[in-house]
Amino acid sequence: MSFIPDVAIPIIRRIGLEQEQEEGSDYDEMGKGTPSTMEDLISHCASEYEKNQNPVRNYVILRGITGMISMFSSVVLIWIIRRSHVGFSSSYQRLLLGLCVGDIVFSLSNSMLNAFVPAELRYYIWNARGNVITCTMQGFLYVLGMSLAVFYLCSLNLYYLAVVKYEKSEEFVRQKIEPFLHCGSIVIAVVLAISNLALKNYNPSGAGHCVSPVYYPPHCVGCDDGVIREGFTIPCERGRGRLPALLTTFFILASSPPIIIGVSLFFIYRAVVKLEQKIAGYGVGSLRASVFQQNSL
């Protein structure tokens, strides 16, 4: 829900700054893309913030509300499973528990209403009240929760593949398959989250999510890598040069789950079709065919 706006908003704002640079307003004539004074830049961003405040604020509030609803729904689902007669004694229920936990963590990161974004960016991000540590925490929870939810969803598909196509018993699944499904989902999620943490790829984006690979707010336009503008504390272009980890994360999250889910659903579908064709040879349909054949004789 939040991926497109998080990417689009800073790009749109940067395009606006570049357009004004071409028009020659408040920018030097050296073609370096740097504002004539920092006060002009902050003033410009503050005015743009005021113009776009309502749509962005409404989006952030809507994202927070939907995150809270999703988190509450997952908690209720866990409570329902716990109160059922099966409880967490079956492999399916335990895999569903992992999916719910991942959704809770992911939804929690979406429910913070930009409060964890560094406060020094309040001139263009609504409700920014945090610092680098809180922003990193939000980004870590975002990647960890999303990865857990996605790969536990894959695990559920593999569970149904083992039960429907290969007709494995609950005992076999619990002893031979389930441990690998849990370990795979958790290890992949933790590795992805920690690798991006170590490489400083949790940075604030224009819509308030701390999942931008590079720290490049408007006041960093024209700055070299590592420069800290006066009045700010975070070095510009923080995280640049570490994009391979981000690309690896994106590739794993974007390509692996669709392949796993698509292939498993395809084989499940084929198994169900074969089972229906086999069942069609019995019952009323087969009796009618037999009677019709006898009458024709």
MOPEJO-V620505 format. One record per pair of residues at least 24 apart in sequence whose C-alpha atoms are under 8 Angstrom apart, sorted by the first residue. I is the first residue (numbers start at 0). J is the second residue. Records with the same first field share a line. If there is no record, write none. Layout:
I->J / J
This chain:
0->62
1->62
4->206
5->204 / 205 / 206 / 207 / 208
6->204 / 205 / 211
8->204 / 205 / 206
9->204 / 205 / 206 / 216
12->217
13->217
31->221
32->220 / 221
33->220 / 221 / 222
37->218
40->217 / 218
41->122 / 218
44->122 / 123 / 217
45->122 / 123
47->123
48->122 / 123 / 124
52->125
55->125 / 206
56->125
59->112 / 113 / 206 / 207
60->112
62->109 / 110 / 112
63->109 / 110 / 111 / 112
64->110
65->110
66->106 / 107 / 108 / 109 / 110
67->106 / 107 / 110
69->102 / 103 / 106
70->102 / 103 / 104 / 106 / 107
71->103
73->99 / 100 / 102 / 103
74->99 / 103
89->169 / 173
90->169 / 172 / 173 / 177
91->155 / 158
94->151 / 154 / 155 / 181
95->151 / 155
97->147 / 148 / 151 / 181
98->147 / 148 / 149 / 151 / 152
99->148
100->144 / 147 / 148
101->143 / 144 / 145 / 146 / 147 / 148
102->144 / 145 / 147 / 148
103->144
104->140 / 141 / 143 / 144 / 145
105->140 / 141 / 142 / 143 / 144 / 145
106->141 / 144
107->140
108->137 / 138 / 140 / 141
109->141 / 208
112->207
113->207 / 208
116->203 / 207 / 208 / 209
117->203
119->231
120->216
123->205
124->205 / 206 / 207
125->207
127->207
131->233
134->201 / 202 / 203 / 209
135->196 / 201 / 202 / 209
137->208 / 209
138->201 / 202 / 208 / 209 / 210
139->192 / 193 / 195 / 196 / 201
140->192
141->210
142->188 / 191 / 192
143->188 / 189 / 191 / 192
144->188
146->184 / 187 / 188 / 191 / 252
147->184 / 185 / 188
149->252 / 256
150->184 / 256
151->180 / 181 / 184
153->256 / 259 / 260
154->180 / 181 / 184
156->259 / 260 / 263 / 264
157->260 / 263
159->267
160->263 / 264 / 266 / 267
163->267 / 270 / 271
164->266 / 267 / 270 / 271
191->248
194->244
195->244 / 245
198->238 / 241 / 244
199->237 / 238
200->237 / 238 / 241 / 245
201->238
202->237 / 238
212->238 / 239 / 242 / 245
213->237 / 238 / 239
214->238 / 239
